[in-house]
Structure formats: C-alpha cells, structure tokens
Amino acid sequence: MNNRQSALLRIMELEFAAIDLNLFLDTHPDDSCALTDFAAVSQELMKAKAEFEARYGPLMNFGFGLNQGNTWRWIESPWPWEVNFNDCKPYGEE
C-alpha cells in the first residue's frame, strides 16, 4: 500500500469512527466520554482531510475541496473512488 492509499484508508477509518460516535450520541446525548471522543475524532478527521488535499488534491469536486493554484486538480487520476485496494492482503492475513 502506498502513502496515498494509506492516507485515504486513514480518512475512511476516521469517518467510520465519527459516524459511529454520531449515531451513539443520537441516543446518549449526555455521555461526556463519547462527546470528548467525537470532538477528538472530528478534529483528527479534518486534519487528515486537509493534509490529504494539500498533498494529493481534492477529495470532492465542489463545495468542500480546495482548489490550489491555477489548475483544476479534480481531473487528475486516480479519483478517490478509483483507488484499488486489491493489492492489499485481507485483514488478518500476513
């Protein structure tokens, strides 16, 4: 797995954790530990996305992705959904 794939995988992991905590907080809105965890994961996710976009280009084509400089980087390949993780071994296999 190359650095770009690792960074994208980390973003996916953080998004999963943020969504999971969000759902938990829907039914446990006063859980201070979950609120603290959600804030920490959200901050780490925003940082990871900013670092990814600075290094590899936008994650989204409009609205949220920043366009750096005078080029339209969105069309550069591979797009986030075109990343091939097939060259990685399944979880648990060495």
N, C-alpha and C positions, 0 to 999 in steps of 0.2 A: 504494500500500500504506500503510495507516495504522500508527500506532505499535504497536497491539495485534498486528496481523499481523506486523510486523517483529520484535517481541519473541518471538512464537510461532515464527516461522521460525528465529530465532537459537537457540532451545531445541532445535528439531529438528536443526539443524546440529551443535550440541554433542553431542546424544545420538548422532548418527551417528558422530561422531569418537570418542566414548567407547566405543561398541560396537566400532568398527573396531580401536581400540587394545587393547581387551579380548581380542578374537579373536587379534590378533597376539601378545599376551603369553601366550596359551594355548600357543603353540608356541615362544616366545622368552622364557621367564620371567626370564632374567638380563640382558636388554637394558636397561641403565641409562637410555639416552635415551628409550626407549619408556615405562619406568616413570615417569620425570620428566614426560613429555608427558601420560601418563594421569592423574597426580595433578593437573597444571595444568588439564587439560580438565574433570576431575571437579569441581574447586573452582569453576571458571567456570560450569559447568552448575548446580551447587547455588545459586550466587549468582543466576544468571539466572532460575531457577525461583522463588526466594524473592522477587525483585523483581517478577516477573510476577504471582504470587499476591497480593502486597501491593497491587498496582495494579489488577488485573483480576479477582481471585477465584481459587478453587482450580482446579488442573489435573486433580485426581482427586476423585471424590465421597466417598471414605472412606480411612482408613488413613494417607495421606500429606499430603493437602491440609489446610491450617489453616483453621478457620472463625473469622473475625474478628468480634467483636461479637455482637449478639443476633439476627442474621439468618441465614437459610440461603441463602448466596450461590450454592450449586451450581446452583440452578434458573434463575439469571439467564442470558440468552442473549447471544451465541452460545456454545455449548459448544465445547471445544477441537476436536472433530472436525467441527464445523459451519462452521469458518472457510472462507470462499470465497476461494481464491487465483486464481480465474478472471479477475479484473480485472487481474491482473499479466501482463506480457508474458513469453513463454517465454524461458528462458535463451539469451543470445546475440542476442536481438532488441532493437533500440532503439526 
